[in-house]
Amino acid sequence: MPEPTPAPKPERCRRQRGFTYLGLLFFVAITAAALAALGQSWSTAAQREKERELEFRGSEIARAIASYQKASGSQAPGQGQSPQTLNDLLADSRGPKTLYHLRRLYADPFTGKPDWVLVPDPVNPKSFNAVHSRSEQALLRQTQADGTPVQLARDWIFAPGAAGAPASKTGAEPELPKSAASSPLF
């Protein structure tokens, strides 16, 4: 008669369970590290998007301020009458026809509210000629296009003709270089 096979030793089963447990712990650690890196990447992408929105919305308000000043009769930027509230940019009824310098009242992307800080006009302190964010959020971007340093969202000032706010378009076509203007385009 054949001898019965011996039962597996308890030591061997424990070793196998320990190896599986270590493998599972290693897998969980790698997954956690990957998720942490992904979360950081998403956070950075969201911060960059908020900064782009801050630049866009602040620039739109600065363009509207320039348009409001130009509508007051002055041709030089910053020389016309400045608005007293942001609502003045939405519907300007100073003339015979109502002008709309700003399509809507943009919310500050960092606060989520249209609570921009109005920078007083030095000539008329009751009006404003620039805006900036109320947020204390640190920015990833450290300088404006003109090299002015910014650290917090509130440091980025949007004024007509400033680097943070490109000057409003005048409707004039850009001049082409003479070599490009004379050569035909195919």
C-alpha distance (Angstrom), angle and dihedral (degrees) to the residues before:
residue distance angle dihedral
M1 . . .
P2 3.74 . .
E3 3.69 117.9 .
P4 3.77 116.7 -109.8
T5 3.81 115.6 -106.2
P6 3.72 112.3 -105.2
A7 3.81 117.7 -112.3
P8 3.81 115.7 -106.1
K9 3.72 113.1 -88.5
P10 3.79 114.3 -108.8
E11 3.83 90.2 -128.8
R12 3.76 92.6 62.8
C13 3.84 93.3 51.9
R14 3.79 90.9 49.6
R15 3.78 91.4 52.4
Q16 3.80 91.5 51.2
R17 3.80 92.2 48.5
G18 3.81 90.4 49.7
F19 3.80 92.0 52.3
T20 3.81 91.9 49.9
Y21 3.80 90.8 47.6
L22 3.84 91.6 51.4
G23 3.79 90.7 48.5
L24 3.79 91.0 50.9
L25 3.84 91.4 48.7
F26 3.80 90.3 49.8
F27 3.82 90.9 50.3
V28 3.84 91.9 49.5
A29 3.83 91.2 48.8
I30 3.81 93.1 50.3
T31 3.83 91.2 46.7
A32 3.81 91.6 49.4
A33 3.81 91.7 50.3
A34 3.81 91.4 49.3
L35 3.81 92.0 49.0
A36 3.82 90.9 48.5
A37 3.81 90.6 52.3
L38 3.80 90.7 47.0
G39 3.81 90.9 49.7
Q40 3.80 91.3 51.0
S41 3.79 90.2 49.3
W42 3.81 91.5 51.2
S43 3.79 91.1 47.5
T44 3.80 91.6 52.1
A45 3.81 91.5 46.9
A46 3.82 90.9 50.7
Q47 3.83 90.7 49.1
R48 3.82 91.4 50.5
E49 3.81 90.6 49.4
K50 3.81 91.1 51.7
E51 3.81 89.7 50.6
R52 3.82 91.0 50.6
E53 3.79 89.7 49.7
L54 3.81 90.9 48.1
E55 3.80 89.6 53.0
F56 3.81 92.9 47.1
R57 3.79 96.6 45.4
G58 3.80 94.5 42.5
S59 3.80 90.4 48.5
E60 3.80 91.1 50.3
I61 3.80 90.7 52.8
A62 3.82 90.4 47.6
R63 3.82 90.4 50.9
A64 3.80 89.2 49.9
I65 3.82 90.6 51.4
A66 3.82 89.6 51.3
S67 3.81 90.5 48.6
Y68 3.82 91.1 48.9
Q69 3.81 90.9 50.5
K70 3.80 91.6 47.1
A71 3.81 90.9 50.0
S72 3.81 89.3 57.0
G73 3.79 89.2 69.7
S74 3.79 104.5 -96.3
Q75 3.80 117.9 119.3
A76 3.82 95.0 -164.4
P77 3.81 114.6 85.2
G78 3.79 112.9 -109.7
Q79 3.82 93.3 13.2
G80 3.80 100.4 94.5
Q81 3.77 130.2 80.5
S82 3.81 111.9 -65.6
P83 3.81 125.1 -137.6
Q84 3.80 120.4 -101.9
T85 3.82 97.6 -150.1
L86 3.78 136.7 13.7
N87 3.81 87.9 -110.0
D88 3.82 88.0 65.8
L89 3.81 86.7 67.0
L90 3.80 92.4 52.7
A91 3.81 95.8 56.0
D92 3.80 119.8 9.9
S93 3.79 107.3 -169.0
R94 3.81 97.7 169.7
G95 3.80 93.0 111.0
P96 3.78 135.5 45.9
K97 3.80 90.5 -85.8
T98 3.82 124.4 47.0
L99 3.81 111.8 -116.7
Y100 3.80 124.2 -154.4
H101 3.80 109.6 -151.5
L102 3.81 95.0 168.8
R103 3.80 124.2 37.8
R104 3.79 94.4 -147.6
L105 3.76 140.8 -13.7
Y106 3.81 102.8 -88.8
A107 3.79 119.2 -142.5
D108 3.78 119.3 -129.3
P109 3.83 103.4 -106.1
F110 3.80 92.2 -140.1
T111 3.82 97.6 50.2
G112 3.80 98.2 27.9
K113 3.82 91.1 -134.7
P114 3.81 133.3 93.7
D115 3.82 88.8 -114.1
W116 3.79 99.9 130.2
V117 3.80 117.9 165.8
L118 3.81 108.4 -116.2
V119 3.82 113.0 -139.6
P120 3.83 108.0 -142.4
D121 3.79 119.1 -118.6
P122 3.83 108.1 -114.5
V123 3.82 91.1 -139.3
N124 3.82 95.2 48.4
P125 3.84 113.7 19.6
K126 3.82 91.4 -167.4
S127 3.81 89.9 67.5
F128 3.81 132.2 51.8
N129 3.78 134.6 -132.4
A130 3.82 102.4 -175.0
V131 3.81 142.0 23.9
H132 3.78 137.1 -149.9
S133 3.79 137.2 -178.1
R134 3.79 122.5 -88.1
S135 3.82 91.4 -144.3
E136 3.80 124.3 112.7
Q137 3.83 90.4 -156.7
A138 3.81 114.9 137.3
L139 3.80 113.5 -121.6
L140 3.78 128.4 -133.1
R141 3.79 88.0 -146.3
Q142 3.81 109.5 75.2
T143 3.83 101.9 -172.6
Q144 3.76 138.2 35.2
A145 3.81 121.7 -126.0
D146 3.82 91.1 -89.9
G147 3.82 92.7 51.7
T148 3.80 96.6 -102.1
P149 3.80 107.6 147.5
V150 3.81 119.1 -119.0
Q151 3.78 126.0 -178.6
L152 3.79 104.2 164.5
A153 3.80 131.1 37.4
R154 3.81 89.8 -114.1
D155 3.83 90.5 59.0
W156 3.81 92.0 65.5
I157 3.82 105.5 91.1
F158 3.80 119.2 -166.9
A159 3.80 112.8 -153.5
P160 3.81 131.5 156.5
G161 3.79 109.7 -83.4
A162 3.84 93.6 7.6
A163 3.81 122.6 128.5
G164 3.80 91.2 -107.8
A165 3.78 89.4 54.1
P166 3.79 118.5 39.6
A167 3.80 114.5 -139.6
S168 3.77 115.3 -95.2
K169 3.79 118.5 -93.6
T170 3.78 115.9 -99.8
G171 3.78 95.6 -159.0
A172 3.82 93.1 -114.2
E173 3.77 116.0 135.7
P174 3.80 115.5 -117.8
E175 3.78 115.3 -106.4
L176 3.77 116.2 -112.5
P177 3.79 121.0 -140.7
K178 3.81 111.3 -98.5
S179 3.80 92.1 -112.9
A180 3.82 91.7 53.8
A181 3.81 93.9 41.9
S182 3.81 93.8 53.8
S183 3.80 98.3 43.6
P184 3.81 117.3 83.6
L185 3.80 118.6 -120.5
F186 3.80 116.5 -129.4
